[in-house]
């Protein structure tokens, strides 16, 4: 029905368009207008009266008058067609409405039941999916609980291991003396907390207890760090058993070192531990002098910097910020005459390097090695006592002094700088700490 109404509407539209556009090409030939003798009287509404004399023939209408007349007729026909089309549309829409009402009355019940059935089916599927998702969540939750419990067990084991390590470390600290009882009490407290964790694990308070243990271990670690620092200040580093104490800055304080054997070499490595009390513009740590050259080798401090010179101060390498007053530091100086490669190592790390330092130079043998001073221009004379420049004297502690007639690699240098290692067990082949003969003079003391 809807298709028939549409077809009728299209036919009416096409008819209107054809009538509107189909105008004749020659208006004078197709349009004939014949007005009677009483035309004007009839238009004015007057009654016809006989003419006293016959009317003359009317003049012919122009083509514009004919065109306007046709346009009026076309407009009238178009309005009629539009009215007819509107009536047809109203009738067709009314018919379509009736058919729709009949369709709804006939099939409305079956559609409602189908919709209800679809809703029940979708609800059932949704409920099944929700149940599957809930089961999956329960499985994941159980798995997460198992992992969490396993992680807590690992944390408990790690805490027990940490407590054991702290106890061993405290026992080692007790050998050094001072403050051992306080840390032993802390260790007992930590063990007590670990026991409490074991007892309350099944009671559901494991997480809270672990937090308490963590806090207590942090406190113990901080106090142990302070204790270690205070102990390290008064003890020798890297397992060294002996050291040298330079108590005051004087013109006679120094240490003479006798090499294990005579040497003449074109490469050298010098390493030592040092803890300066005060550093001036030039403080001598190590010097090697010969009769021909009083400045063959020198390792000196300048405020917080370290200088290493070979064959005079014109050939040197510098490492800034290498030392701190009142703190232990490990220093190594390396030189090779091949290309004059020289470097300084601080606490196991290379701090400075330079080529062209005394390139091609060779160290002469039968010289003198001093710690904490230099001979300078006044090389040792057997007929008078040793006197030096007090402003160059070293004050503080020194240990682990070793010298080689070759270049050490980075691994060997780093091993010596370990605080908890056996650095003093690595000894040089020219000067070996604990083996070579050392002679403290001018108030310098050998400490243990």
C-alpha positions in Angstrom: 0.0 0.0 0.0 2.8 2.4 0.8 4.4 1.6 -2.5 1.2 2.4 -4.4 0.7 5.7 -2.6 4.3 6.7 -3.4 3.8 5.8 -7.1 0.6 7.9 -7.2 2.4 10.9 -5.7 5.2 10.6 -8.2 2.8 10.5 -11.1 1.0 13.7 -9.8 4.3 15.5 -9.4 5.5 14.6 -12.9 2.1 15.9 -14.3 2.5 19.2 -12.6 6.0 19.6 -13.9 5.0 18.8 -17.4 2.1 21.3 -17.4 4.2 24.0 -15.9 7.0 23.7 -18.4 4.9 22.9 -21.6 4.3 26.5 -22.8 3.7 27.2 -26.6 6.5 28.7 -28.5 4.3 31.1 -30.5 1.6 32.8 -28.4 0.0 34.8 -31.2 -0.8 31.7 -33.2 -2.2 29.4 -30.4 -4.2 31.9 -28.3 -7.5 33.3 -29.7 -9.4 35.7 -27.5 -13.0 36.7 -28.6 -14.8 39.3 -26.5 -18.4 40.0 -27.2 -19.7 43.5 -27.7 -21.0 43.7 -24.1 -17.8 42.4 -22.5 -16.9 45.5 -20.6 -20.4 46.1 -19.4 -20.6 42.6 -18.0 -17.3 42.9 -16.3 -18.5 46.1 -14.6 -21.7 44.4 -13.5 -24.1 46.6 -15.4 -27.1 45.4 -17.4 -26.7 45.2 -21.1 -28.2 48.1 -23.0 -28.7 48.3 -26.7 -26.1 50.2 -28.5 -27.5 53.0 -30.6 -25.0 52.0 -33.3 -23.0 48.9 -34.1 -19.8 48.4 -32.1 -16.6 48.8 -33.8 -14.2 45.9 -33.9 -12.1 45.6 -30.7 -8.3 46.0 -31.0 -6.3 42.8 -30.8 -4.6 41.8 -27.5 -0.8 41.9 -27.3 1.4 38.8 -26.7 2.0 39.9 -23.1 -1.6 39.9 -22.3 -1.9 36.5 -23.7 1.2 35.3 -21.6 -0.2 36.6 -18.3 -3.5 34.9 -19.0 -1.8 31.6 -19.6 0.3 32.0 -16.5 -2.9 32.5 -14.5 -4.4 29.4 -15.9 -1.2 27.4 -15.2 -1.1 28.6 -11.6 -4.7 27.6 -11.1 -4.0 24.1 -12.6 -0.9 23.7 -10.4 -2.9 24.6 -7.2 -5.6 22.1 -8.2 -3.0 19.4 -8.7 -1.3 20.2 -5.4 -4.6 20.0 -3.6 -5.3 16.7 -5.2 -1.9 15.4 -4.2 -2.4 16.5 -0.6 -5.7 14.7 -0.5 -4.2 11.5 -1.9 -1.4 11.6 0.7 -3.9 12.1 3.5 -5.9 9.1 2.4 -2.8 6.9 1.9 -1.4 7.9 5.3 -4.8 7.1 7.0 -4.8 3.7 5.3 -1.2 3.0 6.3 -2.1 3.9 9.9 -5.0 1.5 9.9 -2.8 -1.3 8.6 -0.1 -0.6 11.2 -2.8 -0.7 14.0 -4.0 -4.0 12.6 -0.4 -5.4 12.5 0.3 -4.4 16.1 -3.0 -5.9 17.2 -2.2 -9.1 15.4 1.5 -9.6 16.3 2.0 -7.5 19.4 1.5 -10.5 21.8 4.0 -12.7 20.0 6.6 -9.9 19.9 6.2 -9.3 23.6 6.7 -12.9 24.4 9.7 -13.1 22.1 11.3 -10.0 23.8 10.6 -11.5 27.2 12.2 -14.8 26.2 15.2 -13.0 24.8 15.6 -11.0 28.0 15.5 -14.2 30.1 18.0 -15.8 27.9 20.4 -12.9 28.1 20.0 -12.7 31.8 20.8 -16.4 32.1 23.9 -16.0 30.0 25.0 -12.9 32.0 24.5 -14.8 35.3 26.6 -17.7 34.0 29.4 -15.3 32.9 29.3 -13.5 36.3 29.6 -16.8 38.1 32.6 -17.9 35.9 34.3 -14.5 36.6 33.7 -14.9 40.3 35.2 -18.4 40.3 38.2 -17.0 38.4 38.6 -14.1 40.9 38.5 -16.7 43.7 41.2 -18.7 42.0 43.4 -15.6 41.4 42.8 -14.5 45.0 43.9 -17.9 46.3 47.0 -17.9 44.1 47.9 -14.3 45.3 47.4 -15.4 48.9 49.8 -18.3 48.3 52.4 -16.0 46.8 52.0 -13.5 49.5 52.4 -16.1 52.2 55.5 -17.4 50.4 56.9 -13.9 50.2 56.3 -13.4 53.9 58.1 -16.7 54.6 61.1 -15.5 52.5 61.1 -12.2 54.3 61.0 -14.0 57.6 64.0 -16.1 56.5 65.8 -13.0 55.3 65.2 -11.3 58.6 66.5 -14.3 60.5 69.6 -14.3 58.2 70.0 -10.5 58.7 69.8 -11.0 62.5 72.5 -13.7 62.3 74.8 -11.5 60.2 74.3 -8.6 62.6 75.2 -10.9 65.5 78.4 -12.0 63.8 79.2 -8.4 63.0 78.6 -7.4 66.6 80.8 -10.2 67.8 83.5 -8.9 65.6 82.9 -5.4 67.0 83.2 -6.7 70.5 86.8 -7.6 69.8 87.5 -3.9 69.1 86.0 -2.9 72.4 83.7 -0.1 73.4 79.9 -0.2 73.1 79.7 -4.0 72.7 77.2 -4.6 75.4 74.6 -2.2 74.0 74.7 -3.9 70.6 74.6 -7.3 72.2 71.4 -6.2 73.9 70.0 -5.0 70.6 70.9 -8.4 69.1 69.0 -10.2 71.9 66.0 -7.9 71.3 66.1 -8.7 67.6 66.1 -12.5 68.4 63.2 -12.0 70.8 61.2 -10.3 68.1 62.0 -13.1 65.6 60.7 -15.6 68.2 57.6 -13.5 68.6 57.1 -13.6 64.8 57.3 -17.4 64.8 54.7 -17.6 67.6 52.2 -15.1 66.1 52.5 -16.2 62.5 49.5 -18.5 62.8 47.6 -15.8 64.6 47.3 -13.4 61.7 49.7 -10.7 63.0 52.6 -11.6 60.8 52.6 -8.4 58.7 52.5 -6.1 61.7 55.3 -8.1 63.4 57.5 -7.9 60.2 57.0 -4.1 60.2 58.2 -4.0 63.8 61.2 -6.2 63.0 62.1 -3.9 60.0 61.9 -0.8 62.2 64.1 -2.5 64.9 66.6 -3.7 62.3 66.8 -0.2 60.8 67.6 1.2 64.3 70.2 -1.5 64.9 71.7 -0.8 61.5 72.0 2.9 62.1 73.5 2.4 65.6 75.9 -0.3 64.2 77.0 2.1 61.5 77.8 4.8 64.0 79.6 2.3 66.2 81.6 1.0 63.1 82.5 4.6 62.2 83.6 5.5 65.6 85.6 2.2 65.8 87.1 2.7 62.4 88.3 6.2 63.4 90.5 4.6 66.1 91.4 1.4 64.2 93.6 0.6 61.2 91.9 -0.2 57.9 91.9 -3.2 55.6 93.1 -5.7 58.2 96.4 -3.9 58.9 97.9 -4.9 62.2 100.4 -2.0 62.5 100.6 1.6 61.6 102.6 4.8 62.0 101.4 7.7 64.2 102.8 11.2 63.4 101.6 13.0 66.5 103.0 16.5 65.8 104.4 18.6 63.0 108.1 19.1 63.7 111.4 19.5 61.8 112.7 16.1 62.9 109.6 13.8 62.7 110.0 11.3 59.8 110.3 7.6 59.0 113.2 6.0 57.0 112.3 2.9 54.9 114.9 0.4 53.7 114.0 -1.3 50.4 114.0 -5.1 50.3 116.5 -4.9 47.5 118.3 -2.4 45.3 116.2 -1.3 42.3 116.7 0.6 39.1 113.5 0.8 37.1 111.5 2.7 34.5 108.1 2.0 36.1 106.8 2.2 39.7 103.6 1.8 41.8 103.2 3.3 45.3 100.2 2.6 47.5 99.4 3.6 51.1 96.6 4.3 53.6 96.6 7.7 55.1 94.5 9.6 57.7 95.8 13.2 57.9 95.2 15.4 61.0 95.8 18.7 59.2 96.9 19.4 55.6 98.7 22.6 54.6 99.8 23.8 51.1 102.3 21.0 50.9 102.4 18.0 53.1 104.8 15.2 52.1 103.6 11.6 52.3 106.3 9.7 50.4 109.6 10.8 48.9 112.5 9.1 47.1 115.7 11.0 46.8 119.1 10.2 45.3 122.4 12.0 45.3 121.8 13.2 41.7 118.1 14.2 42.2 116.5 15.0 45.5 113.0 14.9 43.8 113.0 11.5 42.0 109.6 10.6 43.4 107.2 12.5 45.6 103.6 11.9 46.8 102.3 15.0 48.5 99.0 16.5 49.8 97.8 20.0 49.0 94.7 20.8 51.1 92.3 18.2 49.7 94.3 17.4 46.5 97.0 14.8 45.9 100.1 15.4 43.7 102.4 12.8 42.3 105.7 14.0 40.8 108.5 12.2 38.9 111.9 13.8 38.4 110.8 17.1 39.8 107.6 19.2 40.1 107.7 20.0 36.4 106.3 16.5 35.8 103.2 15.8 37.9 99.6 14.5 38.0 96.9 15.9 40.3 93.7 14.5 41.8 91.4 17.0 43.4 89.2 16.3 46.4 91.0 13.1 47.1 91.5 13.3 50.9 89.6 14.5 54.0 91.1 15.5 57.3 90.3 13.0 60.0 89.3 10.2 57.5 91.1 7.2 56.2 91.8 7.2 52.5 93.7 4.8 50.1 96.0 6.4 47.6 98.0 4.8 44.8 100.4 6.5 42.4 101.4 4.7 39.1 104.0 5.8 36.6 105.7 4.3 33.5 108.5 5.9 31.5 106.9 4.6 28.3 105.0 7.6 26.9 105.2 9.0 30.5 101.9 7.5 31.5 101.0 8.5 35.1 97.8 8.1 37.2 96.4 8.6 40.7 94.0 6.2 42.3 91.8 7.1 45.3 90.0 4.5 47.3 90.3 1.9 44.4 89.1 4.3 41.7 91.2 6.1 39.1 90.9 9.8 40.0 93.4 11.4 37.5 95.8 10.4 34.7 98.2 12.2 32.4 100.7 11.3 29.6 104.1 12.8 29.1 105.1 12.7 32.8 109.0 12.2 32.8 108.8 10.3 29.5 111.9 8.1 29.0 113.2 8.8 32.5 114.7 6.0 34.6 114.8 5.9 38.4 118.3 5.5 39.9 119.0 3.1 42.7 120.7 3.6 46.0 118.4 6.4 47.1 116.6 7.1 50.4 112.9 6.6 51.0 111.2 8.9 53.6 107.6 8.8 54.9 106.2 12.1 56.2 109.1 14.3 55.0 111.5 15.1 52.2 115.2 15.7 52.0 114.9 18.3 49.3 118.1 20.2 48.6 119.6 19.1 51.9 120.2 15.4 51.1 121.2 13.2 54.0 124.6 13.9 55.3 126.2 11.4 57.7 128.1 14.1 59.7 125.0 16.0 60.9 121.6 15.0 62.3 118.5 15.1 60.0 116.6 18.4 60.1 113.7 19.2 57.8 111.2 21.9 57.1 108.5 21.6 59.7 105.9 23.1 57.3 106.2 20.1 55.1 105.8 17.5 57.9 102.9 15.1 57.9 100.7 14.7 60.9 98.2 11.9 61.3 98.3 8.1 60.8 99.7 6.0 58.0 99.7 2.3 57.2 99.9 -0.3 54.4 102.8 1.4 52.6 104.0 -0.7 49.6 106.1 -0.1 46.5 106.5 -2.1 43.2 109.0 -1.7 40.4 106.2 -2.2 37.8 102.7 -1.0 37.1 99.8 -2.8 38.9 96.5 -3.4 37.1 93.2 -1.9 38.3 92.0 -5.1 39.9 95.1 -5.3 42.1 94.8 -1.7 43.1 91.1 -2.0 43.9 91.7 -5.1 46.1 94.1 -3.1 48.3 91.5 -0.4 48.8 88.9 -2.7 50.3 88.1 -1.7 53.9 86.9 -5.2 54.8 89.6 -7.1 52.8 93.1 -8.2 53.3 94.8 -5.2 51.6 97.8 -5.3 53.9 98.3 -8.9 52.8 99.2 -7.6 49.3 102.9 -6.5 49.6 105.2 -4.8 47.2 108.4 -6.3 45.9 110.5 -3.1 46.7 108.8 -1.9 49.9 106.6 -4.4 51.7 104.5 -3.3 54.6 105.2 -5.5 57.6 108.3 -7.0 56.0 110.6 -4.1 55.0 112.7 -2.4 57.7 111.1 0.9 58.9 112.8 3.3 61.4 110.5 5.9 63.0 112.3 9.0 64.2 111.5 12.4 65.8 108.6 11.2 67.9 106.9 9.1 65.3 105.4 6.0 66.9 104.6 2.5 65.7 101.0 1.6 66.7 99.1 -1.7 66.9 
